[in-house]
Amino acid sequence: MDGTFNNGSLGLYLIAGAVILFVLAQSVFFLVKAWKQGKKLGLDKSKLRNAVTSSALFTIPSALSVLATVIALAPALGLVIPWVRLSVIGNLMYETTAAEAAMEAFGHEGGIANAVTDPTVYAGIAWVMTLGICFSLIILPFLAKPLHKKFMAASNKEKPAEDTPADGKKKRTIGEFINKFATPAIFIGLIGAFIARAIAGQGSTKTPEELDGAGVLSVCTLAVAVIFSIVLELIVKKLKLTWLEPFIMPIGMIVAMIAAIVLYNVLPNGIALIEWRG
Amino acid sequence: MAKNNNKPYIDRVHSWGRISSVTALCALLMFPVAICLYLDVSPDIKFILQGLLKLIPTYWTVAVVEVLVYTPMLGAGGTYLSFVTGNIANLKLPCAINAMEGAKVKANSEEGEVISTIAIATSSIVTTAVLAIGIIAFAPFLDSFTNSPLLQPAFKMVLPALFGALGAGYFIKHWRISFFPIIVMVATLLIPGMGGTGASTLLFIGIVASVGGALAMHKLGWLDNVKE
């Protein structure tokens, strides 16, 4: 094979489809097993159903942005490689970088803006993107079980107790900390990373782009998301609308994204484009 | 099979998870192999290694950190599934947290394990479906949709919207331990040359600050009246 090739041929789609179907089957397998175990544990069916519906609703906006990443890579690579890469282990943040690094190594000029026409380069990029991201699957079988068991053991070791010893001083143990605060603290650290980036993060210096750094729009979107979700949560609690609880987060997210569109179009003289860190 | 059924659920999940990780890895590696065979090409290993050298120091380190950080949060089933399907920080983890919050179960309980797995499996299936539908049916129009000047700001602001909405529930419940890590991370970003620190590095700093700060507050007794 020489010269240009069709990066959207049926054969390539079938290869991608086979990989994706395999991963889909795993998700279905785990879903069925967890559902059965949930019933065994006596978890209310409505709780299990809510977990499915709220997760599905929650996922759609993010899945659309994953789709947008696939489309962003499509001009250079077609749809097949980005589709597989974003469906298996892939990540919104990593794939563009991986594709760029691979293209650079193979001397493909113009980065992801230019179509890869050489099939050898195309295959090479598939190798780099795949090998670059697969390390977690190599170490996971060795680390996941011991890590998980250790965490469970640490969590269950010391239950929070109203322990007031003879000297009257309350004992504040590590076990109590792990049980009550470690998980929320880890989650807050993770959530906070993205919040901090929305407040003070710098955009890309290599490819200057609109709205990729912290600025008016990111802070306003963040504020709308936080405030709307808090208000909605308070309303839900006040009016005892428990059925609405799982949907507070996805609704807050969608409202904030709509607010971003409105603010972008309503704020005068490019105020929405102001980024304090560039 | 009967022997396997006698094992506790969590041990069975680890067995399935190990098998699924290894088989997914094989399927993933078969993808470039199949492309090479189908296109009848063999790319130069030298160039592949050159490309990998740029990625491995960051990606493989992040992979280790991610396995260490996410495993306790996602539960066993959720961990294996998330690492196969990807998009953990921006999708699978918030999805699992949201579902566990909604079901009022703790991450370190068996109920949390079940709900987290259901949430992540659902999220993976929906993502796969959205991608498949988008690519097969919507591809001709998708370009104009994602590049629509009207919708562009919403796609650009997906992370502040997602994490703002997700953080709200935590800020109400755990406001005492929320301020410190966010201040530390904003301060980190304000250090000259650190403004572009990626979310993966920053979340490591954030988690250390958050856990360290919360532990200090706990030891000082500032969290004594906080309900779980």
Interface residues (C-beta under 8 A of the other chain):
Chain A: M1 F5 G11 L12 I15 A16 A18 V19 I20 F22 V23 L24 Q26 S27 V28 F29 F30 L31 K33 A34 W35 Q37 G38 K40 L41 L43 K47 L48 N50 A51 V52 S54 S55 A56 F58 T59 I60 P61 S62 A63 L64 S65 V66 L67 A68 V70 I71 A72 L79 W83 V84 L86 S87 V88 I89 G90 N91 L92 M93 Y94 T97 A98 A101 A102 E104 A105 F106 G107 P119 T120 V121 Y122 A123 G124 I125 A126 W127 V128 T130 L131 G132 I133 C134 F135 S136 L137 I138 I139 L140 P141 L143 A144 K145 L147 H148 F151 M152 S155 N156 P160 K170 R172 I174 E176 F177 N179 K180 F181 A182 T183 P184 A185 I186 F187 I188 G189 L190 I191 G192 A193 F194 I195 A196 R197 A198 I199 A200 G201 Q202 G203 S204 T205 E210 L211 D212 G213 A214 L217 S218 V219 T221 L222 A223 V224 A225 V226 I227 F228 S229 I230 E233 E245 P246 I248 M249 P250 I251 G252 M253 I254 A256 M257 I258 A260 I261 L263 Y264 N265 A272 R277 G278
Chain B: Y9 I10 R12 V13 H14 W16 G17 R18 S20 S21 V22 T23 A24 L25 A27 L28 L29 M30 F31 P32 A34 I35 C36 Y38 L39 D40 V41 S42 P43 D44 F47 I48 Q50 G51 L52 K54 L55 I56 Y59 W60 A63 V64 E66 V67 L68 V69 T71 P72 M73 G75 A76 G77 T79 Y80 L81 F83 V84 T85 G86 N87 I88 A89 N90 L91 L93 P94 C95 I97 N98 A99 G102 A103 K106 A107 N108 E110 E111 E113 V114 I115 T117 I118 A119 I120 A121 T122 S123 S124 I125 V126 T127 T128 V130 L131 A132 G134 I135 A139 L142 D143 T146 L150 L151 Q152 P153 A154 F155 K156 M157 V158 L159 P160 A161 L162 F163 G164 A165 L166 G167 A168 G169 Y170 F171 I172 K173 H174 I177 S178 P181 I182 M185 V186 T188 L189 L190 G195 G196 T197 G198 A199 S200 L202 L203 I205 G206 I207 V208 A209 S210 V211 G213 A214 L215 H218 K219 G221 L223 D224 V226 E228
